[in-house]
Structure formats: C-alpha cells, structure tokens
C-alpha cells in the first residue's frame, strides 16, 4: 500500500508539473508548482518514514489528495481564486480520476497505518 500510495502521489505531482510546463502560468502555475513539490515530498515520506512519522505522512497525504480533488471540483463548479476551469482543459478528466483513486487508496493506507499497534 505504501508503494501504491507513493505512485498516486507522484502521479498527482506529475500532472500538475506537466501542466506548468504545458503553459499554465500566473497564480495557477505557482499553485501547481507547490502542489507538485508537496506531492513529491509526501511520496518520498510514504516510502522512507516509519512509525509515528509514517502515520503523520499518511494523514497529510490523504488530506493533500482530498484538497487537490476539492480544489479542482471547486474550480469546475463555482471557481477558485477567481479561476474557473472546464472539463475540456488539458488533463482535467484524468486528474479527477487520479485524485479520486488517490483519495480511496490513501484512506485505506491511512486506516491501516493508524490501526497498526505499536509494540511496547
């Protein structure tokens, strides 16, 4: 589950980084770069952290993925930071799918990590 979670986080980061290189600029470009950096850092954390730090990383990764999906859905509906998105924009349907899969996968990973008992 760690590896699958890291792959999803890297996919989310990769999509946002691709969009920056594809020409998305301004405030949205800056937010996409921050999203890519966060996704990469969290993916690394999922792979190398252990114990309590791993549990924190799983919760943060889940929250990050939920926030990424929610931000896109808000941009598609009512707008976010003055930005309105359309389903026809580059990688929007794919991003919704990857983010939704990420939410489910990271919810499972987080649940498994938090249920794991620590030996005394």
C-alpha distances in whole Angstrom, upper triangle without the diagonal:
4,5,5,6,8,10,11,12,14,15,17,18,20,21,23,24,25,27,29,30,31,34,32,34,36,34,31,31,30,28,26,26,25,22,21,21,19,16,17,17,14,12,14,13,9,10,13,14,14,15,17,16,12,13,15,13,11,14,16,13,13,17,17,15,18,21,20,20,23,25,25,26,29,30,30,32,34,34,32,34,37,34,34,32,32,30,32,31,29,25,26,24,22,21,21,18,16,16,16,13,11,13,11,8,8,11,8,6,10,11,9,10,13,14,13,17,19,21,24
4,6,5,6,9,10,11,12,14,15,16,18,20,21,22,24,26,27,28,30,32,31,32,34,32,30,29,28,26,24,24,22,20,19,19,17,14,14,14,11,9,10,10,6,6,10,10,11,13,15,13,10,11,13,11,9,13,14,11,12,16,16,15,18,20,19,20,23,25,25,26,29,30,30,33,34,33,31,33,36,34,34,32,33,31,32,31,29,25,26,25,22,21,21,20,16,16,17,14,12,14,13,10,9,12,10,7,10,12,10,10,13,15,14,17,18,20,24
4,5,5,6,9,10,10,12,14,15,16,18,20,21,22,24,26,26,28,30,29,31,33,32,29,28,28,26,23,23,22,19,18,18,17,14,13,14,12,9,10,11,8,7,10,12,14,16,18,16,13,15,16,13,12,16,16,13,14,18,17,16,19,21,20,21,24,25,25,27,29,30,30,33,35,33,32,33,36,33,34,31,32,30,31,30,27,24,24,24,21,19,21,19,15,16,17,14,12,15,14,11,11,14,13,10,13,16,14,13,17,18,17,21,21,24,27
4,5,5,6,9,10,10,12,14,15,17,19,20,21,23,25,25,26,29,28,30,32,30,28,27,27,25,22,22,22,19,17,18,17,13,14,15,13,10,12,13,10,10,14,15,16,18,20,18,15,16,17,14,12,15,16,12,13,17,16,14,17,19,18,18,21,23,22,24,27,27,27,30,32,31,29,32,34,31,31,28,29,27,28,27,24,21,22,21,17,17,17,15,12,13,14,11,9,12,11,8,9,12,11,9,12,15,14,14,17,19,18,22,23,26,29
4,5,5,6,9,10,11,12,14,16,17,18,20,22,23,24,26,28,26,28,30,28,25,25,24,22,20,20,19,16,15,16,14,11,11,12,9,7,10,10,7,9,13,13,15,17,17,15,12,13,14,11,9,12,12,9,9,13,12,10,13,16,15,15,18,20,20,21,24,25,25,28,30,29,27,29,31,29,29,27,27,26,27,26,24,20,21,20,17,16,16,15,11,11,12,10,7,10,10,6,6,10,10,7,10,13,12,12,15,17,17,21,22,25,28
4,5,5,6,9,10,10,12,14,16,16,18,20,21,22,24,26,25,26,28,27,24,23,23,20,18,18,17,14,13,13,12,9,8,10,8,4,7,8,6,7,10,12,14,17,18,15,12,14,14,11,10,13,13,9,11,14,13,12,15,17,15,17,20,21,21,23,25,25,26,29,31,29,27,29,31,29,29,27,28,26,28,26,23,20,21,21,18,16,17,16,13,13,15,12,10,12,13,10,9,13,13,11,13,16,15,14,17,20,19,22,23,26,29
4,5,5,6,9,10,10,12,14,15,16,18,20,21,22,24,23,26,28,26,24,22,23,21,18,18,18,15,13,14,14,10,10,12,11,7,10,12,10,10,14,16,18,20,21,19,16,18,18,14,13,16,15,12,13,16,14,12,16,18,16,16,20,21,20,22,25,25,25,28,30,29,27,29,31,28,28,26,26,24,25,24,21,18,19,19,15,14,16,14,10,12,14,11,9,13,14,11,11,15,15,13,15,18,17,17,20,22,22,25,26,29,32
4,5,5,6,9,10,11,13,14,15,17,19,20,21,23,22,24,26,24,21,21,21,19,16,17,17,13,12,14,13,9,10,13,10,8,12,13,11,12,16,17,19,21,22,19,16,17,17,14,12,15,14,10,11,14,12,9,12,14,12,13,16,17,16,18,21,21,22,24,27,25,24,26,28,25,25,22,23,21,23,21,19,15,16,16,12,11,12,11,7,8,10,8,6,9,11,8,9,12,13,12,14,17,17,17,20,22,22,26,27,30,33
4,5,5,6,8,10,11,12,14,16,17,19,20,22,20,22,24,22,19,18,18,16,14,14,13,10,9,10,9,5,7,9,7,6,9,11,9,11,14,15,18,20,20,17,15,16,15,12,11,13,11,8,10,12,9,8,12,13,11,12,15,16,16,18,20,20,21,24,26,24,22,24,26,24,24,22,23,22,23,21,19,16,16,17,14,12,13,13,9,9,12,10,7,10,12,10,9,13,14,13,14,17,18,17,19,22,22,25,26,29,32
4,5,5,6,9,10,10,12,14,15,16,18,20,19,21,23,22,19,18,18,16,13,13,13,10,8,10,10,6,6,9,9,6,9,12,11,12,15,16,19,22,22,19,17,19,18,14,14,16,14,11,13,15,12,11,15,15,13,15,18,18,17,20,22,22,23,26,28,26,24,25,27,24,25,23,24,22,23,21,18,15,17,17,14,12,15,14,11,11,14,13,10,14,16,13,13,17,18,16,17,20,21,20,22,25,25,28,28,31,34
4,5,5,6,9,10,10,12,14,15,16,19,18,20,22,21,18,17,18,16,13,14,14,11,9,12,12,8,9,13,12,10,13,15,14,15,18,20,22,25,25,22,20,21,21,17,16,18,16,13,14,16,13,11,14,15,12,13,17,17,15,18,21,20,20,24,26,24,22,24,26,23,23,20,21,19,20,18,15,12,13,14,10,9,12,11,7,9,12,11,9,13,15,13,13,17,18,17,18,21,22,22,24,26,27,30,31,34,37
4,5,5,6,9,10,11,13,15,15,17,16,18,20,18,15,15,15,13,10,11,12,8,7,10,10,7,9,12,11,10,14,15,14,16,19,20,23,25,24,22,20,20,19,16,15,16,14,11,12,13,10,8,11,12,8,10,13,13,12,15,17,17,17,20,22,20,19,20,22,20,20,17,18,17,18,16,14,11,12,13,10,7,10,10,7,7,11,11,9,11,14,13,13,16,18,17,18,21,22,21,23,26,27,30,31,34,37
4,6,5,6,9,10,11,12,14,16,14,16,18,17,14,13,13,11,8,8,9,6,4,7,8,5,6,10,10,9,12,14,14,16,18,19,22,25,24,21,20,21,19,16,16,17,15,12,14,14,11,10,14,13,10,12,15,14,14,17,19,18,19,22,24,21,19,20,23,20,21,19,20,19,20,17,15,13,14,16,13,10,13,14,11,11,14,14,12,14,17,16,15,18,20,19,19,23,24,23,25,28,28,31,31,35,37
4,5,5,6,9,10,10,12,14,14,16,19,18,15,13,14,13,10,10,12,9,7,10,11,8,9,12,13,12,14,17,16,17,20,22,25,27,27,24,22,24,23,19,19,21,18,15,17,18,14,13,17,16,13,15,18,17,15,19,21,19,20,24,25,23,21,22,24,21,22,19,20,19,19,16,13,11,13,15,12,10,14,14,11,12,16,15,14,17,19,18,17,21,22,21,22,25,26,25,28,30,30,34,34,37,40
4,6,5,6,9,10,10,13,12,14,17,17,13,12,14,13,9,10,12,10,8,12,13,10,12,15,15,14,17,19,19,20,23,24,27,30,29,26,24,25,24,21,21,22,19,16,17,18,15,13,16,15,11,13,16,14,13,16,18,16,17,20,22,20,19,20,21,18,18,15,16,15,15,13,10,8,10,12,9,7,11,12,9,10,14,14,13,16,18,18,18,21,23,22,23,26,27,27,29,31,32,35,36,39,42
4,5,5,6,9,10,11,9,11,14,13,10,9,10,9,5,7,9,7,6,10,11,10,11,14,15,15,17,19,19,21,23,24,28,30,29,26,24,25,24,20,21,21,18,16,17,17,13,13,15,14,10,12,15,13,11,15,16,15,16,19,21,18,16,17,19,16,16,14,16,16,16,13,11,9,10,13,12,9,12,14,12,12,15,16,15,17,20,19,19,22,24,23,23,27,28,27,29,32,33,36,36,40,42
4,5,5,6,9,10,10,11,14,14,11,9,10,10,7,6,9,8,6,9,11,10,11,14,15,15,17,19,20,21,23,24,28,30,30,26,25,26,25,21,22,23,20,18,20,20,16,15,18,17,14,16,18,16,15,19,20,18,19,23,24,21,19,19,21,18,19,17,19,19,18,15,12,12,14,16,14,12,16,17,15,15,19,19,17,20,23,22,21,24,26,25,25,29,30,29,31,34,34,37,37,40,43
4,5,5,6,9,9,12,15,16,13,10,13,13,9,10,13,12,9,12,15,13,14,17,18,17,19,22,22,23,25,27,30,33,33,30,28,29,28,24,25,26,23,20,22,22,18,17,20,19,15,17,20,18,16,19,21,18,19,23,25,22,20,21,22,19,19,17,18,17,16,13,10,10,12,15,13,12,15,16,14,16,19,19,18,21,24,23,23,26,28,26,28,31,32,31,33,36,36,39,40,43,45
4,5,5,6,6,9,12,13,10,8,11,11,8,9,12,11,10,14,16,14,16,19,20,19,22,24,24,25,28,29,32,35,34,31,29,30,29,25,26,26,23,21,22,22,18,17,19,18,14,16,18,15,13,17,18,15,16,20,21,18,17,18,18,15,16,13,14,15,14,10,8,8,10,14,12,11,14,16,15,15,19,20,19,21,24,24,24,26,28,28,28,32,33,32,34,37,38,41,41,45,47
4,5,5,5,7,10,11,9,6,8,10,7,7,11,11,10,12,15,15,15,18,20,20,21,24,25,26,28,29,32,35,34,31,30,31,29,26,26,27,24,22,23,23,19,19,21,19,16,18,19,17,15,19,20,17,18,22,23,19,18,17,18,15,17,15,17,18,17,13,11,12,14,17,16,14,17,19,18,18,21,23,21,23,26,26,25,28,30,29,30,33,34,33,35,38,39,42,42,45,47
4,5,7,9,12,14,12,9,12,13,10,10,14,14,12,14,17,17,17,20,21,21,22,25,26,27,29,30,34,36,36,33,31,33,31,28,28,29,26,24,26,26,22,21,24,22,19,21,23,20,19,22,23,20,21,25,26,23,21,21,22,19,20,18,19,20,18,15,12,13,16,19,17,16,20,21,19,20,24,24,23,25,28,28,27,30,32,31,32,35,36,35,37,40,40,43,44,47,49
4,6,9,13,15,12,10,13,15,12,12,16,16,14,17,19,19,19,22,24,23,25,28,28,29,31,33,36,39,38,35,34,35,33,30,30,31,28,25,27,27,23,22,24,23,19,20,22,20,18,21,22,19,20,23,24,21,21,21,21,17,18,16,16,17,15,12,9,11,13,17,16,15,18,20,19,20,23,24,23,26,28,28,28,31,33,32,33,36,37,37,39,41,42,45,46,49,51
4,6,10,12,10,8,12,13,11,12,16,16,15,18,20,20,21,23,25,25,27,29,30,31,33,34,38,40,39,36,35,36,34,31,31,32,29,27,28,27,24,23,25,23,19,21,23,19,18,21,21,18,19,23,23,20,19,19,18,15,17,15,16,17,16,12,11,13,15,18,18,17,20,22,21,21,25,26,25,27,30,30,30,32,35,34,35,38,39,38,40,43,44,47,47,50,53
4,7,9,7,5,9,10,8,10,13,13,13,16,18,18,19,22,23,23,26,27,28,30,32,33,36,38,37,34,33,34,31,29,29,29,26,24,25,24,21,20,22,19,16,18,19,16,14,18,18,15,16,19,20,16,15,15,15,12,13,12,14,16,15,11,10,12,13,17,17,15,18,20,19,19,23,24,23,25,28,28,28,30,33,32,32,35,37,36,38,41,41,45,45,48,50
4,7,6,4,7,9,9,10,13,14,14,16,18,19,20,22,24,25,26,28,29,31,32,33,37,39,37,34,34,34,32,29,30,30,26,25,26,25,21,22,23,20,18,20,20,17,16,20,19,16,18,21,21,17,15,14,14,12,14,14,17,19,18,14,14,16,16,20,20,18,21,23,22,22,25,27,25,27,30,30,29,32,34,34,33,37,38,37,38,42,43,45,46,49,51
4,5,5,6,9,10,11,13,14,15,17,19,20,21,23,25,26,28,29,30,32,34,34,37,39,37,34,34,35,32,29,30,30,26,26,27,25,22,22,23,20,18,20,20,17,17,20,18,15,18,21,20,16,14,12,12,11,14,15,18,20,20,16,17,18,18,22,22,20,22,25,24,23,26,28,27,27,31,31,30,32,35,34,34,37,39,38,39,42,43,46,46,49,51
4,5,5,6,9,10,11,12,14,16,17,18,20,21,22,24,26,27,28,31,32,32,35,37,35,32,32,32,29,27,28,27,23,23,24,22,19,20,20,17,15,18,18,14,14,18,16,13,17,19,17,14,11,9,10,9,13,14,17,20,20,17,17,18,18,21,22,19,21,24,23,21,24,27,25,25,29,29,28,30,33,32,31,34,36,35,36,39,40,43,43,47,48
4,5,5,6,9,10,10,12,14,15,16,18,20,21,22,24,25,26,29,30,31,34,35,34,31,30,30,28,25,26,25,22,21,22,20,17,17,18,15,13,15,15,11,11,15,14,11,14,16,16,12,10,9,10,8,11,11,14,16,17,13,14,15,14,18,18,15,17,20,19,18,21,23,22,22,26,26,25,27,30,30,29,32,34,33,34,37,38,41,42,45,47
4,5,5,6,9,10,10,12,14,15,17,18,20,21,23,24,26,27,29,30,33,35,33,30,30,30,28,25,26,26,22,21,23,21,18,18,20,17,14,17,17,14,14,17,17,14,17,20,19,16,14,13,14,12,14,14,16,18,18,14,14,15,15,19,18,16,18,21,20,18,22,24,22,23,27,27,25,28,31,30,29,33,34,33,34,38,39,41,42,45,47
4,5,5,6,9,10,11,12,14,16,17,18,20,21,23,24,26,27,28,31,33,31,28,28,28,26,23,25,24,21,20,22,20,16,18,19,16,14,17,18,14,15,19,18,16,19,21,21,17,14,13,14,13,16,16,19,21,21,18,17,18,18,21,21,18,20,23,21,19,23,25,22,23,27,27,25,27,30,29,28,32,34,32,33,36,37,40,40,43,45
4,5,5,6,9,10,10,12,14,15,16,18,20,21,22,25,26,26,29,31,29,26,25,26,23,21,22,21,18,17,18,16,13,14,15,12,11,14,14,11,12,15,15,13,16,18,18,15,12,11,13,12,14,14,18,19,20,17,16,16,16,19,19,15,17,20,18,16,20,21,19,20,23,24,22,24,27,26,25,29,30,29,30,33,34,37,37,41,42
4,5,5,6,9,10,10,12,14,15,16,18,20,21,23,24,25,28,30,29,26,25,25,23,20,21,21,18,16,18,16,13,13,15,13,10,13,14,11,11,15,15,13,16,19,19,16,13,13,15,13,15,14,17,17,18,15,14,13,13,17,16,12,15,17,16,14,18,19,17,18,22,22,21,23,26,25,25,28,29,28,30,33,34,37,37,40,42
4,5,5,6,9,10,11,12,14,15,17,18,20,22,23,24,27,29,28,25,24,25,23,20,21,21,18,17,19,18,14,15,17,15,13,16,17,15,15,19,19,17,20,23,23,19,17,16,18,16,18,18,20,21,21,18,16,16,17,20,18,15,18,20,18,17,20,21,19,20,24,23,22,24,27,25,25,29,30,28,30,33,34,36,36,40,41
4,5,5,6,9,10,11,12,14,15,16,18,20,21,21,25,27,25,22,22,22,20,17,19,18,15,14,16,15,11,13,15,13,11,15,16,13,15,18,18,17,20,22,22,19,16,15,18,17,19,19,21,22,23,20,19,18,18,21,20,16,18,21,18,16,20,21,18,19,23,22,20,22,25,23,23,26,28,26,27,31,31,34,34,37,39
4,6,5,6,9,10,10,12,14,15,16,19,20,20,24,25,24,21,20,21,18,15,16,16,13,12,14,12,9,10,12,10,8,12,13,11,12,16,16,15,18,20,21,18,15,15,18,16,18,17,19,20,21,18,17,15,15,18,16,13,15,17,14,12,16,17,14,15,19,19,17,19,22,21,20,24,25,24,25,28,29,32,32,35,37
4,5,5,6,9,10,11,12,14,15,17,19,20,23,25,24,21,20,21,19,16,17,18,15,13,15,15,11,12,15,13,11,14,16,14,14,18,19,18,20,23,24,21,18,19,21,19,20,19,21,21,22,18,16,15,16,18,16,13,16,17,14,13,17,17,15,17,20,19,17,20,22,21,21,24,25,24,26,29,29,32,32,35,38
4,5,5,6,9,10,11,12,14,16,17,17,21,23,22,19,18,20,18,15,16,17,14,12,16,15,12,13,16,15,13,16,18,17,17,21,22,21,23,26,26,23,20,20,23,21,23,22,24,25,25,22,20,19,19,22,20,17,19,20,17,16,20,20,17,18,22,20,18,21,23,21,21,25,25,23,25,29,29,31,31,34,36
4,5,5,6,8,10,10,12,14,15,16,19,21,19,16,16,17,14,11,13,13,10,9,12,11,8,10,13,12,11,14,16,15,16,19,20,20,22,25,25,22,19,20,23,21,23,22,24,24,26,23,21,19,19,21,19,16,18,19,16,14,18,18,14,16,19,18,15,18,20,18,17,21,22,20,22,25,25,28,28,31,33
4,6,5,6,9,10,10,13,14,15,18,20,20,16,15,16,15,11,12,13,10,8,11,11,8,9,12,12,10,13,15,15,15,18,20,20,21,24,25,23,20,21,24,22,23,21,23,23,24,21,19,17,17,19,17,14,16,16,13,12,15,15,11,13,16,15,13,16,18,16,16,20,20,19,21,24,24,27,27,30,33
4,5,5,6,9,10,11,12,14,17,20,20,16,15,17,16,12,13,15,13,10,14,15,11,12,16,15,14,17,19,18,19,22,23,23,25,28,29,26,24,24,27,25,26,24,26,26,26,24,21,19,20,22,19,16,19,19,15,15,18,17,14,16,19,17,15,18,20,17,18,21,22,20,22,25,25,28,27,30,33
4,5,5,6,9,10,11,11,15,17,17,13,13,15,13,10,12,14,11,10,13,14,11,13,16,16,15,18,20,20,21,24,25,25,27,29,30,27,25,25,28,26,28,26,29,28,29,27,24,22,23,25,22,19,21,22,18,17,20,19,16,17,20,18,15,18,20,17,17,21,21,18,20,24,23,26,25,28,30
4,5,5,6,9,10,10,13,15,15,11,10,12,10,7,8,10,8,6,10,11,9,10,14,14,13,16,18,18,19,22,23,24,26,28,29,27,24,25,28,26,27,26,28,27,29,26,24,22,22,23,21,18,19,19,16,15,17,16,13,14,16,14,12,15,16,13,13,17,17,15,17,20,20,23,22,25,28
4,5,5,7,9,10,13,16,16,13,11,13,13,9,10,12,11,8,11,13,11,12,15,16,15,17,20,20,20,23,25,25,26,29,30,28,26,27,30,28,29,27,28,27,28,26,24,21,22,22,19,17,19,18,15,14,17,15,12,14,16,13,11,15,16,13,14,17,17,15,18,21,20,23,23,26,28
4,5,5,6,8,12,15,15,12,11,14,13,10,11,14,13,11,14,16,14,15,19,19,18,21,23,23,24,26,28,28,30,32,33,31,29,29,32,30,32,30,32,31,32,29,27,24,25,26,23,21,23,22,18,18,21,19,16,18,19,16,14,18,18,15,16,19,18,16,19,22,21,23,22,25,27
4,5,5,5,9,12,12,8,7,10,9,6,9,11,10,9,13,14,13,15,18,18,18,21,23,23,24,27,28,29,30,32,33,32,29,29,33,31,32,31,33,32,33,31,29,26,27,27,25,22,23,23,20,18,21,19,16,17,19,16,13,16,17,13,13,17,16,13,16,19,18,20,19,22,24
4,6,6,9,11,12,9,6,9,10,6,7,10,10,8,11,14,13,13,16,18,18,19,22,23,24,26,27,28,30,32,33,32,29,30,33,31,32,31,32,31,32,30,28,25,26,26,23,21,22,21,18,17,18,17,13,15,16,13,10,13,13,10,11,14,13,11,14,16,15,18,18,21,23
4,6,9,12,14,11,9,12,13,10,10,14,14,12,15,17,16,17,20,21,21,23,25,26,27,29,31,31,32,35,36,35,32,33,36,34,35,33,34,33,34,32,30,27,28,28,25,23,24,23,19,19,21,19,16,18,18,15,13,16,16,12,14,17,15,13,16,18,17,19,19,21,24
4,7,10,12,10,8,12,13,10,12,15,15,14,17,19,18,19,22,23,23,25,27,28,29,31,33,33,35,37,38,37,34,35,38,36,37,35,37,36,37,35,33,30,31,31,28,26,27,26,23,22,24,22,19,21,21,18,16,19,19,15,15,18,17,14,17,19,17,19,18,20,22
4,7,8,6,5,9,9,8,10,13,13,13,16,17,17,19,21,22,23,25,27,27,29,31,32,33,35,37,38,36,33,34,37,36,37,36,38,37,38,36,34,31,31,32,29,27,28,27,24,23,24,22,19,20,21,18,15,18,17,14,13,16,15,12,14,17,15,16,15,17,19
4,7,6,5,8,10,9,11,13,14,15,17,19,19,21,23,24,25,27,29,30,31,33,34,36,37,39,40,38,36,37,40,39,40,38,40,39,41,39,37,34,34,34,31,29,30,29,26,25,26,24,21,21,22,19,16,18,17,13,13,15,13,10,12,14,12,13,11,13,16
4,6,5,7,9,10,11,13,15,15,17,19,20,21,23,25,26,28,29,30,32,33,35,36,38,39,40,39,36,37,41,40,41,40,41,40,42,40,39,36,35,36,33,31,31,30,27,26,26,25,22,22,22,19,17,18,17,14,12,14,12,9,10,12,9,10,8,11,13
4,5,5,6,9,10,11,12,14,16,17,18,20,21,23,24,26,27,28,31,32,33,35,36,37,38,37,34,35,38,38,39,38,40,39,42,40,38,35,35,35,33,30,30,30,27,25,26,25,21,21,21,20,16,17,17,14,12,13,13,9,9,12,10,11,9,12,14
4,5,5,6,9,10,10,12,14,15,16,18,20,21,22,24,25,26,28,30,31,32,34,36,36,35,32,32,36,35,37,36,38,37,39,37,35,33,32,33,31,28,28,28,25,23,24,23,20,20,21,19,15,17,17,14,12,15,14,10,11,14,13,14,13,16,17
4,5,5,6,9,10,10,12,14,15,16,18,20,21,22,24,25,27,28,30,31,33,34,35,34,31,32,36,34,35,34,36,35,37,35,33,30,30,31,28,26,26,25,22,21,22,20,17,17,18,15,12,14,14,10,9,12,11,8,9,12,11,13,12,15,18
4,5,5,6,9,10,11,13,14,15,17,18,20,21,23,24,26,27,28,30,32,33,34,33,30,31,35,34,35,34,36,35,37,35,34,31,30,30,28,26,25,25,22,20,21,20,17,16,16,15,11,12,12,9,7,9,9,6,6,10,9,11,11,15,17
4,5,5,6,8,10,11,12,14,15,16,18,20,21,22,24,26,26,28,30,31,32,31,28,29,32,31,33,32,34,33,36,34,33,30,29,30,28,25,25,25,22,20,21,20,17,16,17,16,12,13,14,12,9,12,13,9,9,13,13,15,14,18,20
4,6,5,6,8,10,10,12,14,15,16,18,20,21,22,24,25,27,28,30,31,29,26,27,31,30,31,30,32,31,33,31,30,27,26,27,25,22,22,22,19,17,19,18,14,14,16,14,10,12,13,10,9,12,13,10,11,15,14,17,17,20,22
4,5,5,6,9,10,11,12,14,15,17,18,20,21,23,24,26,27,29,30,29,26,28,31,29,30,29,31,30,32,30,29,26,25,25,23,20,20,20,17,15,16,15,12,11,12,10,7,8,10,7,5,9,10,7,9,12,13,15,16,20,22
4,5,5,6,9,10,11,12,14,16,16,18,20,21,22,24,26,27,27,27,24,26,29,28,29,28,30,29,32,30,29,26,25,25,24,21,20,20,18,15,16,16,13,11,13,12,8,8,11,9,6,9,11,9,9,13,14,16,17,21,23
4,5,5,6,9,10,10,12,14,15,16,18,20,21,22,24,25,26,25,22,23,26,25,26,26,28,28,30,28,27,24,23,24,22,19,19,20,17,14,16,16,13,12,14,13,10,11,13,12,9,13,14,12,13,16,17,20,20,24,25
4,5,5,6,9,10,10,12,14,15,17,18,20,21,23,24,25,24,21,23,26,25,25,24,26,25,27,25,24,21,21,21,19,16,16,17,14,11,13,13,9,9,12,10,7,9,12,10,9,12,14,12,13,17,18,20,21,25,27
4,5,5,6,9,10,11,12,14,16,17,18,20,21,22,24,23,21,23,26,24,25,23,25,24,27,25,24,21,20,20,19,16,15,15,13,10,11,11,8,6,9,9,5,6,9,9,7,10,13,12,13,16,17,20,21,25,27
4,5,5,6,9,10,10,12,14,15,16,18,20,21,21,20,18,20,23,22,23,22,24,24,26,25,24,22,20,21,20,16,15,17,15,11,12,14,10,8,12,12,9,9,13,12,10,13,16,15,15,18,20,22,23,27,29
4,6,5,6,9,10,10,12,14,15,16,18,20,21,19,17,18,21,20,21,20,22,22,24,22,21,19,18,19,17,14,14,15,13,10,12,13,10,9,13,13,10,11,15,14,12,16,18,17,17,21,22,25,25,29,31
4,5,5,6,8,10,11,12,14,15,17,18,20,19,17,19,22,20,20,18,20,19,22,20,19,16,15,16,14,11,11,12,9,6,8,9,6,6,10,10,8,10,13,13,12,15,17,17,18,21,22,25,26,30,32
4,5,5,6,8,10,10,12,14,15,16,17,17,15,18,20,19,19,18,19,19,22,21,20,18,16,16,15,12,11,12,11,8,8,10,8,6,10,11,10,10,13,14,13,15,18,18,18,21,23,26,27,31,33
4,5,5,6,9,10,10,12,14,15,16,15,12,14,17,16,17,16,18,18,21,19,20,17,15,17,16,13,12,14,13,9,11,14,11,10,13,15,13,13,17,17,16,18,21,20,20,23,25,28,29,33,35
4,6,5,6,9,10,11,12,14,16,14,12,14,17,15,15,14,16,16,18,16,16,14,12,13,13,9,9,12,10,7,10,12,10,10,13,14,13,14,18,18,17,20,22,22,22,25,27,30,31,35,37
4,5,5,6,9,10,11,12,14,13,12,15,17,15,15,13,14,14,17,15,16,13,11,11,11,8,6,9,9,6,7,10,9,8,12,14,13,14,17,18,17,20,22,22,23,25,27,31,32,36,38
4,5,5,6,8,10,10,12,11,10,13,15,14,13,13,15,15,18,17,18,16,13,14,15,11,9,12,13,9,10,13,12,11,14,16,15,15,19,20,19,21,24,24,24,26,29,32,33,37,39
4,6,5,6,9,10,10,9,7,10,12,10,11,10,13,14,17,15,16,15,12,14,15,11,10,14,14,11,12,16,14,13,17,19,18,18,22,22,21,24,26,26,26,29,31,34,35,39,41
4,5,5,6,9,10,9,8,11,13,10,9,8,10,10,13,11,13,11,8,10,11,8,8,11,12,9,11,14,14,14,17,19,18,19,22,23,23,25,27,27,28,31,33,36,37,41,43
4,5,5,6,9,9,9,13,14,12,10,9,10,10,14,13,15,13,10,11,13,10,8,12,13,11,11,15,15,14,16,19,19,19,22,23,23,25,27,28,28,31,33,36,38,41,44
4,5,5,6,6,6,10,11,9,8,9,11,12,15,15,17,16,12,14,16,14,12,15,16,14,14,18,18,16,19,22,21,21,25,26,25,27,30,30,30,32,35,38,39,43,45
4,6,6,4,5,8,9,6,5,5,8,10,13,12,14,14,11,13,15,13,12,16,17,14,16,19,19,18,21,23,23,23,27,28,27,29,32,32,32,35,37,40,41,45,47
4,7,6,9,12,11,9,6,5,6,7,10,10,13,13,9,11,14,12,11,14,16,14,15,18,19,18,21,23,23,24,27,28,28,30,32,33,33,36,38,41,43,46,48
4,6,9,12,12,10,7,8,9,10,13,14,17,17,13,14,17,15,13,17,19,17,17,20,21,20,22,25,25,25,28,29,29,30,33,34,34,36,39,42,43,47,49
4,7,10,9,9,7,9,11,13,16,16,19,19,16,17,20,18,16,20,21,19,19,23,23,22,24,27,27,26,30,31,30,32,35,35,35,37,40,43,44,48,50
4,7,6,5,4,7,10,13,15,14,17,18,14,17,19,17,16,19,21,18,19,23,23,22,25,27,26,26,30,31,30,32,35,35,35,37,40,43,44,48,49
4,5,5,7,9,12,15,17,15,17,18,15,18,19,16,16,20,20,17,19,22,21,20,24,26,24,25,29,29,28,30,33,33,33,35,38,40,41,45,47
4,5,9,11,15,18,20,17,19,20,18,21,22,19,19,23,23,20,22,25,24,23,27,28,27,28,31,31,30,32,35,34,34,37,39,42,43,46,48
4,7,10,13,17,18,16,19,20,18,21,23,20,20,24,24,22,24,27,26,25,29,31,29,30,34,34,33,35,38,38,38,41,43,45,46,50,51
4,6,10,13,15,13,15,16,14,17,19,17,17,21,21,19,21,24,24,23,27,28,28,29,32,32,31,34,37,36,36,39,41,44,45,49,51
4,7,10,12,11,14,15,12,15,17,16,15,19,20,18,20,23,23,23,26,28,27,28,31,32,32,34,36,37,37,40,42,45,46,50,52
4,7,9,7,10,11,9,11,14,12,12,16,17,16,18,21,21,21,24,26,26,27,30,30,30,32,35,35,36,38,40,43,45,48,51
4,5,6,9,10,8,10,13,12,12,15,17,17,18,21,21,22,24,26,26,28,30,31,32,34,36,36,37,39,41,45,46,50,52
4,6,8,9,6,6,10,10,10,12,15,15,16,18,19,20,22,24,25,26,28,29,30,32,34,35,36,38,40,43,45,49,51
4,7,8,7,8,11,12,12,14,16,17,18,20,22,23,25,26,27,29,31,32,33,35,37,37,39,41,42,46,47,51,54
4,6,6,9,10,11,12,14,16,16,18,20,21,22,24,26,26,28,30,31,32,34,36,36,37,40,41,45,46,49,52
4,6,8,9,9,12,13,14,15,17,19,19,21,24,24,25,27,29,29,30,33,34,35,36,39,40,43,44,48,51
4,6,5,6,9,10,10,12,14,15,16,18,20,20,21,24,25,26,27,29,31,31,33,35,36,40,41,44,47
4,5,5,6,9,10,10,12,14,15,16,19,20,21,22,24,25,26,28,30,31,32,34,36,39,41,44,47
4,5,5,6,9,10,11,12,14,15,17,18,20,21,23,24,25,27,29,30,31,33,35,39,40,44,46
4,5,5,6,8,10,11,12,14,16,16,18,20,21,22,24,26,27,28,30,32,33,36,38,41,44
4,5,5,6,8,10,10,12,14,15,16,18,20,20,21,24,25,26,27,30,31,34,36,39,42
4,6,5,6,9,10,10,12,14,15,16,19,20,21,22,24,25,26,28,30,34,35,39,42
4,5,5,6,8,10,11,12,14,15,17,18,20,21,23,24,26,27,29,32,34,38,41
4,6,5,6,9,10,10,12,14,15,16,18,20,21,22,24,25,27,30,32,35,38
4,5,5,6,9,10,10,12,14,15,16,18,20,20,22,24,25,29,30,34,37
4,5,5,6,9,10,11,13,14,15,17,19,20,21,23,25,28,30,34,36
4,5,5,6,8,10,11,12,14,15,17,18,20,21,23,26,28,32,35
4,5,5,6,8,10,10,12,14,15,16,18,20,21,24,26,29,32
4,6,5,6,9,10,10,12,14,15,16,18,20,23,25,29,31
4,6,5,6,9,10,11,12,14,15,17,19,22,24,28,31
4,5,5,6,9,10,11,12,14,15,17,20,23,26,29
4,5,5,6,8,10,10,12,14,15,19,20,24,27
4,6,5,6,9,10,11,12,14,18,20,23,26
4,5,5,6,9,10,11,12,16,18,22,25
4,5,5,6,9,10,11,14,16,20,23
4,5,5,6,8,10,13,15,19,21
4,5,5,6,9,12,14,18,21
4,6,5,6,10,13,16,19
4,6,5,9,10,14,17
4,6,8,10,14,16
4,6,9,12,15
4,6,9,13
4,6,9
4,6
4
